[in-house]
Amino acid sequence: MRATTPGEAFLAAIAPVLEAVGSLPHARPDTDGESTAPKKQKARMLKCECATCGYTIRTARKWLEQAGAPICPIEDHGQMSHEPLDDDDSEDEGEEGG
């Protein structure tokens, strides 16, 4: 993994600028490895794929739980496989509130 981290010279040079502009309307600059930005939203659409032909679609977890995996539109290919339904993911989404 590649990353650029601020050195002492940069931090000393940017300090007066940050003081002058005051509070920023977004996450603070990442100078210590921790971010104040909101957590990235997890994908809500799960991938379903036909094992026979590779046809893929994405559908909501709700429909996989209520109706099951979709059926491939090509005759005799049957029900598609899908990503696992992890209970932990659905609990996290409910806590985000949005």
Sequence and secondary structure as in RCSB ss.txt:
>XXXX:A:sequence
MRATTPGEAFLAAIAPVLEAVGSLPHARPDTDGESTAPKKQKARMLKCECATCGYTIRTARKWLEQAGAPICPIE
DHGQMSHEPLDDDDSEDEGEEGG
>XXXX:A:secstr
       HHHHHHHHHHHHHH S SS    SSS   S       EEEEE TTT  EEEEEHHHHHHH S B SST
T  B EE    HHHHHHHHHHT 
